[in-house]
Amino acid sequence: MFAFHSSAFADEAGWVSLFNGKDLSGWSIKSGKATYKVEGDAIVGTTEKGSPNTFLVSDKQYANFEIQFDVKVHNSLNSGIQIRSLLKNVGKDKFGGRLFGPQVEIEASGGGGAEAGYIYGEATGRGWLTPKNLLKKHKNFKDGEWNHFRIVANGVNIKTWINGVQISDLSDEEIFKTHPKGHFGLQVHGIGKKAGPFTAAWKNIKIKELK
């Protein structure tokens, strides 16, 4: 695993860190009022009762890329990472705009498995972008532990892996037409009336842009 300390640094293979390990430079909170802070070498997002889904959004937009990161999420909290996502209602939304677009699911496996690694159309009106016949629950996500995600988005195709196991291989021309490029967003899901607070944490976030 590479360790980076500056978002401007790229190694010889072209990998760049999206988190400097010190603060949230290069990111901003949108769409809700969950909180995000740096704890050790990780970004930790914490739920806020009454808040809609909240995202820590990258300032920069990306088109074709490979991104890798480690994530750990409370077993009671559904989460995700937005890719190629955009903000709408920026001037009307009190939280700085609603992030929408493709989301790679982050979810604890539980007793019967879950949909971690599949692709959802967050706030697009489409629901799951992964076809229903391929949306099979699995247990490749290790509950209560750090999990390694790898995502490759190149043209219309998006592939995902969890802990080295490939989960998705999706080609969706419709979502590519509307979202060929966009922000990353680290999601803290709204919790409704659940007790909380629950957390989701990310570390070792690195990206390599593809030509």
C-alpha positions in Angstrom: 0.0 0.0 0.0 1.3 3.4 -1.0 1.6 6.1 1.7 1.2 9.7 0.4 1.4 13.0 2.3 0.5 15.5 -0.4 -2.3 15.5 -2.9 0.1 17.0 -5.4 2.5 14.1 -5.3 2.5 11.3 -7.9 4.7 8.3 -7.8 6.3 6.8 -10.9 3.3 4.7 -11.7 1.0 7.7 -11.7 -0.7 7.2 -8.4 -1.8 10.3 -6.5 -3.2 10.6 -3.0 -6.6 12.2 -2.6 -6.1 12.6 1.2 -3.1 14.3 2.7 -3.4 12.5 6.1 -3.7 15.8 8.0 -6.9 17.7 7.0 -9.8 17.7 4.5 -8.0 19.9 2.0 -9.4 19.3 -1.5 -12.8 18.1 -0.1 -16.0 19.8 1.0 -19.2 18.6 2.7 -22.4 18.6 0.6 -26.0 17.4 0.6 -26.5 17.0 4.4 -25.2 17.8 7.9 -23.2 14.6 8.9 -19.7 15.5 10.1 -16.3 14.5 8.8 -13.0 14.8 10.5 -9.5 13.3 10.4 -8.7 10.7 13.0 -5.2 9.2 12.8 -4.6 8.3 9.2 -8.4 8.1 8.3 -11.3 10.3 7.3 -14.2 9.5 9.6 -17.8 10.5 8.8 -20.4 10.4 11.6 -24.2 10.4 11.2 -26.4 13.2 12.3 -30.1 12.5 13.1 -32.5 14.2 10.8 -29.9 14.7 8.1 -30.3 13.5 4.5 -27.5 11.5 2.9 -24.3 13.5 3.2 -21.2 13.4 1.1 -17.6 14.6 1.5 -17.1 15.7 -2.1 -13.8 16.1 -4.0 -13.2 19.5 -5.3 -11.8 18.1 -8.5 -13.7 16.2 -11.1 -12.4 13.0 -12.8 -13.3 11.1 -16.0 -11.4 7.9 -16.6 -9.5 6.5 -13.6 -8.6 3.7 -11.2 -9.2 4.5 -7.6 -8.3 2.4 -4.6 -9.0 2.9 -0.9 -9.7 1.1 2.4 -13.0 1.5 4.2 -14.6 0.4 7.4 -18.3 1.0 8.2 -20.5 0.4 11.2 -22.7 -2.7 10.7 -25.8 -0.6 11.0 -24.8 2.1 8.5 -25.2 1.8 4.7 -22.6 3.8 2.8 -21.0 4.2 -0.6 -18.6 6.2 -2.7 -19.9 8.4 -5.5 -17.9 8.4 -8.7 -18.3 10.8 -11.7 -21.1 12.5 -9.7 -22.5 16.0 -10.1 -24.2 18.6 -7.9 -27.7 19.9 -8.6 -29.8 22.6 -7.0 -26.6 24.3 -5.8 -28.2 27.7 -5.4 -31.4 26.3 -3.8 -30.1 23.5 -1.5 -29.1 24.7 1.9 -26.4 22.1 2.0 -24.6 23.3 -1.1 -26.2 21.1 -3.6 -27.4 17.5 -4.0 -24.8 15.1 -5.2 -26.1 12.6 -7.8 -24.7 10.0 -10.1 -23.1 6.5 -10.0 -22.4 5.1 -6.5 -20.4 2.0 -5.6 -22.2 0.5 -2.6 -20.4 0.0 0.7 -22.4 -2.2 3.1 -21.8 -4.7 5.8 -22.4 -8.3 4.8 -24.6 -9.3 7.8 -25.9 -12.8 8.1 -27.1 -13.3 4.6 -24.6 -11.1 2.6 -25.2 -7.8 1.0 -24.8 -5.7 -2.2 -21.4 -4.1 -1.5 -19.5 -3.3 -4.7 -22.6 -3.1 -6.9 -23.5 0.2 -8.6 -26.4 2.4 -7.7 -27.8 5.5 -9.4 -27.8 7.9 -6.4 -30.6 10.5 -6.8 -30.9 9.7 -10.5 -34.3 8.1 -10.4 -33.0 4.8 -11.8 -32.3 2.9 -8.6 -29.7 0.1 -9.1 -27.6 0.5 -12.3 -26.4 -3.1 -11.8 -29.0 -5.3 -13.5 -31.3 -7.2 -11.1 -30.2 -10.6 -12.4 -26.6 -9.7 -11.4 -27.5 -8.1 -8.1 -26.6 -11.2 -6.0 -25.8 -10.8 -2.3 -22.4 -11.9 -1.2 -20.1 -11.8 1.8 -16.8 -10.5 0.4 -17.1 -7.4 2.6 -15.7 -8.2 6.1 -17.9 -6.7 8.8 -16.1 -4.6 11.4 -12.8 -4.6 9.5 -11.0 -2.5 6.9 -11.9 -3.6 3.4 -9.9 -2.8 0.3 -11.9 -1.4 -2.7 -10.6 -1.0 -6.3 -12.7 0.8 -8.9 -11.8 1.2 -12.6 -14.0 3.6 -14.6 -13.0 3.8 -18.3 -15.5 5.1 -20.9 -18.9 3.4 -20.4 -17.4 0.6 -18.3 -17.1 0.5 -14.5 -15.5 -2.4 -12.7 -15.3 -3.0 -9.0 -13.3 -5.3 -6.6 -13.6 -5.9 -2.9 -10.6 -7.4 -1.1 -9.3 -8.7 -4.5 -12.6 -10.3 -5.6 -14.3 -8.8 -8.6 -17.9 -7.8 -7.9 -19.1 -5.7 -10.9 -18.4 -5.3 -14.6 -21.0 -2.7 -15.7 -21.3 -1.0 -19.1 -24.1 1.6 -19.0 -24.2 4.0 -21.9 -27.1 6.0 -20.4 -25.3 7.0 -17.2 -22.1 7.7 -19.2 -24.0 10.2 -21.4 -25.1 12.2 -18.3 -22.0 11.5 -16.1 -18.9 11.1 -18.2 -17.0 13.1 -15.6 -17.6 14.2 -12.0 -16.7 14.3 -8.4 -16.0 11.6 -5.8 -18.2 11.6 -2.8 -17.7 9.7 0.5 -21.2 9.0 1.8 -22.6 9.0 5.3 -26.2 7.7 4.8 -29.1 9.3 6.6 -30.2 7.2 9.6 -33.8 8.3 10.1 -34.9 7.3 13.6 -32.1 4.8 14.2 -30.2 5.4 17.5 -26.7 6.2 16.1 -24.3 7.8 15.9 -22.7 5.5 13.3 -19.5 6.0 11.5 -17.8 5.3 8.2 -14.1 5.6 7.7 -11.8 5.8 4.7 -8.0 5.7 4.4 -5.2 5.1 1.8 -7.3 6.9 -0.9 -5.3 7.0 -4.1 -6.1 7.5 -7.8 -4.5 7.0 -11.2 -6.1 8.9 -14.0 -6.4 6.9 -17.3 -5.9 8.4 -20.7 
